[in-house]
Amino acid sequence: MPELPEVEVTRLSFAQRIAGARIERVRMGKPLRWPLGISPDELVGHMVLGVRRRGKYLLLDMDCGVLLLHLGMSGSLSFSQDRADPGVHDHFDLVTNLGTLRLHDPRRFGAVVWAASELDAPATKLLGKLGVEPLGNDFDLPRFTSALGQKTSPIKQVLLAGELVVGVGNIYASEALFLAGIRPTTRANRLSRPRIARLHKAIREVLAKAVEKGGSTLRDFSNAQGESGYFQLEAMVYGRAAEPCRVCATPIKLIRQGQRSTFYCPVCQKS
C-alpha cells in the first residue's frame, strides 16, 4: 500500500506540470471506493491550480473546489501527454490541455472525490480526523509527548492509527522504531521523555529519507513519471525477517500486530 512518502513522491512528480491546466474531459471507469460526488462533465472547462498532500490524500486545488485522490492498496498515478487508450485497470482520467492524469488501480480501493472546498462535508469526512503532518512544523515534541502519555496501546499500533501523527505507515513505523531503539510492542505510555524524543526525531528522519529515495517499491509502486522508489533497499528491519541486523547481526524477528507484519531487532530494540 502506498504510504506517505510514496504519495509525496507522486505529488512532486507531477504537481508543477499540471498546475494551470484546463480540464478538457473526465473519464470514469469502473466504480472506485467512493463516488466522485459530481457529474464529470461539470469539471470540464475548469482549471487545476495546484496539488497538495494531506496524509495519504492528494488534493488537487481547482477553481471550482478540490479533488481528493487516494491511491488505496494498489493504485498509482501517471501524468503524460500520451493519451493512450485506458487499460482494464485504469479507472479515472483527468484529461487536460497539459496532459492526462490517470489513476491505475487493479484492486479499486482508491478513490477520487470532489468537494466544494476543504471545509465541505465530503472533505471533512475524509480529512477531519487526521493527525498532524510528521514533516511539518505542527509535529512538535511537547504535544507528541503529552499525547503518547495517554495511550496504553503498543507504540507501533498508536503510530499506525494516524490520530496523533498522520502517514507513518507499516514500513516506516518499523524503521523509525528501530532507529529510536524502541520495541514495537512497548506500551506508548511507558516510554520515557528521552525515548519519545528519539522517536520523534526518527520519524522525521525516516520519512524524509524515504521521500529523498523516491519511496519504497515493494510490488508495483511508481511515481507519476513511471519511476520506482529505492528506500526498501536500505531498510534496516522491514522485510528482513531472519536476516542479520545491519547493526548487531542478530536475526531480525517478525511478529504480527493487528494483522500487520512487524519487524524488529530483539537486541537493538530491547524494550
Residue pairs with C-beta under 8 A, 6 or more apart in sequence:
1 71
1 72
1 73
1 74
1 169
1 170
2 10
2 56
2 71
2 75
2 76
2 215
2 221
3 56
3 167
3 169
3 170
3 171
3 172
3 215
3 216
4 53
4 55
4 56
4 134
4 166
4 167
4 168
4 169
4 172
4 207
5 172
5 207
5 210
5 211
5 215
5 216
5 229
5 231
6 71
6 215
6 216
6 221
6 223
6 229
7 53
7 55
7 56
7 57
7 58
7 71
7 167
8 53
8 211
8 215
9 211
9 214
9 215
9 223
9 229
10 58
10 71
10 76
10 77
10 223
10 224
11 51
11 52
11 53
11 58
12 211
12 223
13 79
13 223
13 224
13 225
13 227
14 51
14 77
14 79
14 101
14 223
14 224
14 225
15 50
15 51
17 79
17 98
17 99
18 48
18 51
18 60
18 79
18 96
18 98
18 99
18 101
19 48
19 49
19 50
19 51
20 47
20 48
20 49
20 98
21 47
21 48
21 96
21 97
21 98
21 99
22 45
22 46
22 47
22 48
22 96
22 97
23 43
23 44
23 45
23 46
23 47
23 48
23 94
23 95
23 96
24 44
24 95
24 96
24 97
25 44
25 93
25 95
26 40
26 41
26 43
26 44
26 92
26 93
26 94
26 95
27 40
27 86
27 92
27 93
27 95
28 36
28 40
28 91
28 92
29 86
29 90
29 91
29 92
30 91
30 108
31 108
32 72
32 91
32 92
32 103
32 105
32 108
32 109
32 110
32 111
32 112
33 70
33 72
33 108
33 109
33 110
33 111
34 111
34 113
35 113
36 112
36 113
36 114
37 113
37 114
37 115
37 122
38 65
38 114
42 64
43 62
43 64
43 94
43 114
46 62
46 63
46 64
47 62
47 63
48 60
48 61
48 62
48 94
48 96
49 61
49 62
49 63
50 60
50 61
51 58
51 59
51 60
51 61
52 58
52 59
52 61
53 59
54 127
54 130
54 133
54 166
55 127
55 130
55 131
55 133
55 162
55 166
55 167
56 70
56 71
56 166
56 167
56 169
57 68
57 69
57 70
57 126
57 127
58 68
58 69
58 70
58 77
59 66
59 67
59 68
59 69
59 118
60 66
60 67
60 68
60 69
60 94
65 114
65 115
65 116
65 117
65 120
66 114
66 115
66 117
66 118
66 123
67 94
67 112
67 113
67 114
68 111
68 112
68 113
68 114
68 115
68 122
68 123
68 126
68 127
69 77
69 103
69 110
69 111
69 112
70 110
70 111
70 126
71 77
71 103
71 105
71 110
72 105
72 107
72 108
72 109
72 110
72 111
73 107
73 109
73 110
74 105
74 106
74 107
74 109
74 110
74 219
74 220
75 103
75 104
75 105
75 107
75 109
75 110
76 103
76 104
76 105
76 220
76 221
76 222
76 223
77 101
77 102
77 103
77 104
77 223
77 224
78 101
78 102
78 104
78 222
78 224
78 225
78 226
79 99
79 100
79 101
79 102
79 224
79 225
80 99
80 100
80 102
81 98
81 99
81 100
82 100
83 95
83 100
86 93
86 102
87 104
89 104
89 105
89 106
90 102
90 103
90 104
91 103
91 104
91 105
91 108
91 110
92 102
92 103
92 112
93 100
93 101
93 102
93 103
94 100
94 101
94 102
101 224
103 110
103 112
113 122
113 123
113 126
114 122
115 121
115 122
115 123
117 123
118 124
118 127
129 163
130 162
130 166
131 162
131 163
131 164
131 165
131 166
132 138
132 139
132 143
132 164
132 165
132 166
133 139
133 165
133 166
133 167
134 165
134 166
134 167
134 168
134 203
134 204
134 207
135 204
135 207
135 208
135 211
139 165
139 200
139 203
139 204
141 196
141 197
141 200
144 164
144 165
144 196
144 200
145 193
145 196
145 197
145 200
147 164
148 155
148 158
148 164
148 188
148 189
148 191
148 196
149 188
149 189
150 189
151 158
151 164
151 187
151 188
151 189
152 187
152 188
152 189
153 161
153 187
153 188
154 184
154 185
154 186
154 187
154 188
154 257
155 177
155 182
155 184
155 185
155 186
155 187
155 188
155 191
155 199
156 173
156 174
156 177
156 184
156 185
156 257
156 262
157 257
157 258
158 164
158 188
159 165
159 168
159 173
159 176
159 177
159 203
160 168
160 169
160 170
160 173
160 258
160 260
162 168
165 203
167 207
168 176
168 203
168 207
170 238
170 260
170 261
170 262
171 210
171 216
171 218
171 231
171 232
171 235
171 238
172 203
172 206
172 207
172 210
173 184
174 184
174 237
174 238
174 262
174 263
174 264
175 202
175 206
175 235
175 236
175 237
175 238
176 199
176 202
176 203
176 205
176 206
176 207
177 183
177 184
177 199
177 202
177 264
177 269
178 236
178 237
178 264
178 265
178 268
178 269
179 198
179 202
179 205
179 206
179 236
180 195
180 198
180 199
180 201
180 202
181 195
181 198
181 268
181 269
181 270
182 191
182 195
182 198
182 199
182 269
182 271
183 264
183 266
183 269
183 270
183 271
184 255
184 257
184 262
184 264
184 269
185 255
185 257
186 271
191 199
209 231
209 234
210 216
210 229
210 231
213 229
213 230
213 231
213 234
214 223
214 227
214 228
214 229
214 230
214 231
215 221
215 223
215 229
215 231
216 229
216 230
216 231
216 232
216 235
217 228
217 229
217 230
217 232
218 232
218 239
221 228
221 229
222 228
222 229
223 229
232 238
232 239
236 245
236 246
236 247
236 265
237 245
237 252
237 263
237 264
237 265
238 263
239 263
240 252
240 263
241 252
241 253
241 254
241 263
242 251
242 252
242 254
243 251
243 252
244 250
244 251
244 252
245 251
245 252
245 265
245 267
245 268
247 265
247 268
248 265
248 267
248 268
250 265
250 266
250 267
250 268
252 263
252 264
252 265
253 263
253 264
253 265
253 266
254 261
254 262
254 263
255 261
255 262
255 264
256 262
